[in-house]
Amino acid sequence: MILFSKFTLPNGLRLIVHTDKTTPIVAINIVYDVGARDEVYEKTGFAHLFEHLMFGGSKNIPSYDEPLQMVGGENNAYTSNDLTNYYLTLPIENIETGLWLESDRMNELAFTEKSLEVQRNVVMEEFKQRYLNQPYGDVWLLFRPLAYQVHPYQWPTIGRELSHIADATLQDVKDFFYKHYRPSNAVMCIAGNIEADRALELTTKWFGDIPAGSNAPRNLPVEPKQTERRFLEVIRPVPNDMLLMGFHICGKEDDNILAWDLLSDMLSNGNSSRLYNALVKDKQVFSSINAYITGDHHPGLMVFSGMVLPGISLEDAENNIWIEIEKIKTTAIATDELEKVKNKAESAMVFGWMNILSKATSLATYELYQGADEINRIPEKYIKVNAEQIQKLALSNLNKGQESVLYYRASKGE
């Protein structure tokens, strides 16, 4: 169990404090309730662009990294379709340096054409290197709009098109910042050798005067129920054929997400998993295969992804996945198989909590949507998942006519 205290500042900033006296390090994690889902179809990639802009200098501090490194700190960030997470660790005696840096960039960035141009070029180069010029890099650029027709999950965090970042104006950037990067749209967790009242005192000192901002209600389109097979085939200069198949499932706040998580582990977590034994080891259809859930806040996907061995057609590869899906739906799940993946899930969670930054990240992200109290209920909820629940979900969601399929065919030098 993780013990913590919760506070809310008058400007809406939510604060979670976890005291751990065994470490000389303090972790500061700030989660903003903004991701790629908050962009519009004509202007995508802004949340990820801001991940870079937030390190490009704030109103009073031209360099974020330099003062943090001088006091022994480290930092990083990531953007998802649902949120943006900024985090740092540093010695506890230097905590105010971290709070100073984070509060100044929450208050106001250094909005200049030069800063925008520098970070825009960085993001555009990342788009080219990771998504356009890398083998299999465009898979999710292709698969997301296949699986999602109206919901903004239809584009990845990098954006839908390179031109959206290239055409971003300074006013676009300012509007996005003042709409989303406000105290009332953020959760901060401080974890380390610090008492809750002291953490609240310092947070109030550094963040209390920042204007709250106005949170416009999020009104995202609901993805319609998929009632027919969606299929796309592309040919690319890659070494092997790849198959991607996805099914719509629930969102992260639904308790059924834990059953989906355990099912994905049964299918592909480790060399004793079902898909590895059947399709890699025995039948030798795939060189590697995975089944995983996207774990999105809104209804997400259960995805099957595999590299097909030479001599095996993509059609045969897909048929073999369907055989394994049917086994889940029609054959009783052994008690020991389910217990094994439950134990793995619990062990992974507890092991993650040994790291002070992991605890801070988990507390902040849980608080953003479900409330931080939920984090201590998860192990018990995993235990309560039963085989019948898993089979019921598979019978309801993993059916022909509900799938999106991408055949990523290798050109083989042609």
CORMO-V867167 format. One record per helix or strand of 3 or more residues. SS is the DSSP state (h for helix, s for strand). FROM is the first residue (numbers start at 0). LEN is the number of residues. If there is no record, write none. Layout:
# CORMO-V867167
[[SS:FROM:LEN] [SS:FROM:LEN]]
This chain:
# CORMO-V867167
[[s:4:4] [s:13:6] [s:24:8] [h:35:3] [h:45:8] [h:63:7] [s:73:6] [s:83:8] [h:91:16] [h:112:20] [h:138:9] [h:151:3] [h:161:5] [h:169:11] [h:182:3] [s:185:7] [h:195:12] [s:229:7] [s:241:7] [h:255:13] [h:273:9] [s:285:8] [s:300:8] [h:313:17] [h:334:18] [h:355:14] [h:371:5] [h:377:7] [h:386:11] [s:402:8]]
